[in-house]
Amino acid sequence: MLTTRLDTDRIQAVRRVIDPVFLDSPLYRCDALEPVLGCAVSVKLETANPVRCFKGRGTEVIADGLGSGAVVCASAGNLGQALAWSGGRRGLDVTVVAARSAPAAKLDRIRALGGRLELVDGDFEQARERAADIARHDSIRLVEDSLDLETCEGAATIGLELVEQAPSADAVLIALGGGAMATGVGHVLKSLAPGVEVICVQPLGAPAMTLSWRQRRVVTTDSAETIADGVARRFPIPEVLDDLLQVADDAVLVREESITTGMRLLLDHAGLVAEPSAALGVAAVLEDRERFAGRHVVTIICGSNVDPEAYRAGPAANRTAEGPGRRMSCPPAADHRHPSPGRSDHHLR
């Protein structure tokens, strides 16, 4: 029996407070990707909404519960957009703290949606500290993605839809950053479809949560170097890790080249614009084709707020000899993966 912070009945209930524009996102088989990846692929498209990512599901739950007042959050870009959208529709005063290095397109969108934006030097962790300082000083609500249960509950509604939409899936590949989507979707799948394999995917350059899952304790890192800014966290949240340990069957790391190639494959073969975090599932298949051969996998395209430069190259330390702007071929399997468990013969049901 699962003993996470989440409750399936509560997840069912929060669907009623989420604006329908974020619900029932399409899921469909992507036949064009199957010859390339060697497995049946379905994509769950979480980008056809006003903030072009899944975060609006959780911010809708938060904003509905607050009703009025002021809130502040730290964001790599997507949570800030979603909170500005949900808060703006309900008259909330929204402040978003972000790293100065965050993608300009995401920062511009936060401003356009009415959020007050404060930029800090450093990375997401510095933004997180500053947001906490603002909340204490102004006595306002601090929204902490993944720690605040509403963010996990909102993301978990994706899992409810997967159970209905993908009855033949063998595995679901979930981008892993702070853990809201992984724990939310994972909880629902383990509650309602325990035979499906829940696989979390994280960049090799930002491995804190994956290392923590493998060692069953919080592991922090000194840096997070990846083009997948949305999952670039260095300090896992203990409560979230506790949940993840119960719902994830595996956590794998993928290289920058695989992420970039995954983005390009989604664009070229599926016509989908995917930000780096959204391509992690495809990257995982690229790096371990044998594991997924002949299976039906679902990957969640969790965001499309992408800087075009991300299609060209990752961090300088990870660029190939071809250099930026050159097309990369699909990379061979890497040797840093966690050992894979045996495949499941069960299906979503």
N, C-alpha and C positions, 0 to 999 in steps of 0.2 A: 504493500500500500504506500502511495506517495505521501510524503509529509513535507511538501514544499510550502512556501508562503502563499501559494496560489490555491484557488478553489474553483473547480469547474463550474459549479452553479453560479458563482459570482461572475465568472467570465461570460457565461450565457447572458446574465442580466445586464452587463455593461454594454452589450450590443445596442440596447435601446437608447443609450445616451450619445452614441457616436453618430455624427452626421452621416447619412447614407452615402455621401460622396466618397467616403473612405472604405465602405464595406463592399463585400461581394466582388472583390477584384477578380479579373479574369484569370483562369488557369487553362492552358491548352498544350497539347502535344506540339513540339517543335520538330517536325520531321526533318527539316534541313540540317539540324545539328546532329542527328543520329548517326549518319555515316562518318562524321568527323570525330565524334566522341566514342562511338562504339557501343552505345547503349540508348535505350528509349529515354527521351528527355521531355519533361513537362515544365513549363515556366509559370510561376505564380507572379503576376505582374502588379507590383505595388506602386506603380508610378503614374497611373492614370487618375490623378487627383490634384487638388489645388497646390499642394506642396511637393508633389512628385516624389514622395517617399512614404514609408509605412508609419512614420512617427506621429502623423495626425491621429491615428487610432488612440494612442495613449494620451495625447494632449487634450483630446476631446473629453476623455474621462476626467482628467485633472480640472479642466476649465469648468465643466459642468458641476463638479463638486464644490468649487470655490464660489462661483456665482458673481462675486465682485471683489474689488481690492486690487492688490498689486502682487506680481510674481517676478522672480528672477531665476535664470538658469544659466548654466555653462553649456556651450554647444560647439561642436565642430562644424555646425552649419544647418543640419537638417532638423534637429530638435528645436532650434531657435526659430526656424521658419514655421514649423508646425505650431509651436506655442504662440507665436505672433498671430497666426491665422485663427486658432481656436480662441485665444484670449481676446483678440480684436472683435470677434463676433459677439462676445459676451460683455464687452466693456471693461475688460481687465487691462491694467497698466502693466505692460510686459517689458522687462529689461533682459537683454541677452548679452552675456559676456563670452567673447570668443578670442582665440589667438589671432594676432595680427597676420599670421601666415595662413590663415584659413582661406579657402578658395573665394576669390572676389565675387564670383557669381552668387554664392550662397549668402555672403554678407550683404550684397546689394538687395537680394530678395528679402532678407529680414527687415531691412529698412523700408522697402516698398510695402511690406505687409503691416507696417506701423509699429514694429518693435524698436525700442530704444537700444542702441548697440554700443557696447563698450569693448574696446580692443585692448589686449594686454600682450606684452612680450612673452615669449616662451611657447608652451604647447597647451594641450587641453587641460593638463593638471594645474597649470597656473591659472587658467580661466576658471577652473572649478574652485580654487581657493578664493579668488576674487569674488565670485558669485556668492560664496558662503559669507564673506565679509560684508557684502552689501545686504544680504538677508538679515544678518545680525544687527547691523547698524540701523537699518530702516524698519526692522521688525516686520518683514514681509515673508511670504511663502517662498522657500527655496525648492525648486523643482530639480530633483536629482534623477537623471535617467537611470533606469535599471534598479536603483535602490527604492525609489518610490513605486509602490506596488501598482499604481494606476498605469504606469508606463508598460509594465509587464502584462497587465490584464488587457490593455488595448492591443498590444502585439499578439497576445494569445488568441484573439478572435481570428487571426489568420489561420491558426491551427484548426479552429472549428470549421472554417471553410474548406481546408484541405481534406478533412475527414469526409466531407460531403462531395467534394469535387474530384478527388483522386483515389478512388477505391482500389486501384490496382498498383499503387506505388509501393516500391520496396524500400526506398530510402529518401529522406528529405535532407537537403544540404542547406545549412543555415549559417549566415555570416555571424561571426562572434566578435563583439567589441565589449561593451559594458555588460551585455548579457540579457537585456530585456526581451529581445526577440527569441533568442535561443531558449531561455527558461520558460517563456510564455508559450511558444509553439510546442516546445518539448513536453511541457506539462500536459497539454491537451492531447498530444499524440500518445503519450504513455498512459493516459487515463482512458482514452477512447479507442486507440488503435495500437496496443502495446507491441504488436509484431513489427511495426515499421521501425527502421533503423534511423535514429536521429544523429546526424553527423554535423558537428560544428566546424567551421573553417575560419582560420585566422592567418594573416600575413606572417611570414617568417620574421620580418623585421619588427613586428609588434606582437610578441607571443605571450604576453603576461598571463592572460586568462587560460590559454591552452596549457602552459606550463603549470599553472595552479591546478587545473583539472587533473593533469597527469600525476602530480605529486600530492594531490588531495590536501593542499594547504595554500595559503596566499603566497604567491611569488610575484615580486615587483621587478621592474626593469629600469635601468637608468635612462633609456631612450626608447623612442618608437619611430623607426625609420621606414615609412611605407607611403606609397601613393594613395592607399586606402585610408584617407584621413578620418573617415567616419568610424573606424574601428581601432584607431591608434590610441589605445589606453595603456597606461603603465602601472596603475594601482587597482587591482581587482577589488571589488566590494565583497567582504566576507559572506554576507547574507546571500548575495547572488551566487557566489561560488557554491554554497551549501545546496542551493536549488539545482544548479547545473550538474552537480555530482549525481543527483538522482535521476535526471531526465536525459542526459546525453550518453549515447552509446560510444561515441568516439569524438576526439578533437584533433584536427590535423592542421599542419602548417603548409603554406604554399609560397612559392617564390614570386617576386615582383614580375618577372618575365611571364609567368603563367597568368597573373592577374591581367596584365596588359593584353596578352593573347586572348584571354577569355572575353575581355571587353570587345576586342576586334571581331571575334567570332560571333558574338551576339549581335553586333552591328551588321556584319557582312551576311550572316546566314539567317538571322531572325528579324533584322530591321529594328533592333532595340538599342536605344541609347542607355547604357548602364554605367553608373559611376563605379569606381574600382571596388568598393565594398560589395556591390551588387553582382560582381563577376566572380566572387570567391568560390561559389559552388561549381561553376564551370572550370575554374582553375584547379579545383580538387580532382575533378574527373580527368583533366589533362595529365595530372601528375601520377595518377594511379588507374590507368585504363583497365588493367587486368581485374582490379577489384570490382569495377562497375560494369564490366562486359556482360551484355545480355540482360541487364537489370533495367527496371523502370525507376528513374530517379526524378525527383522534383527539386528544382532550385528556385529560390525566392529572389526575384529581381527587386531588391528592397529600396532602390533609389536611382534617380537619373539626373541628379544635380551635378553634372560633371564638367570639369575644366577640360577643354579640348586637348590641352597639353598632356593630360593623363594617357591619351592614346599613343603618345609618341615615346615617352620614357618615364621610368620611375626615378627614385632618388639616384643621384650621381653614382653612389657607391655600388648600385645594383645594375647599372646600365651594361648592356652587352658591348662587345667590341664593335658592333654595327653602329653604335651611337644613337642619339635621339633622332627621331624622324624616320628611321628605317624600319621596314616591316620585319617582325620577328616570326619565326616558324614556331609551331607548337613544340614546347620543350619536352625532353624525355623525362621519365620518372626521376624524382629526386630521392636522396637516401636519408632524409631527415624525418620521415614520417613516423608517427606512432604505429605500432603493429596493428593491423586491421583485424577486427573480429570476423567470424564467419558470417556469410550473408544470411539474411532472414528469408524464409520461404512464406512468411505471412504477408498479408496485405492490409491496407486500410479498409476498415469495414464498419 
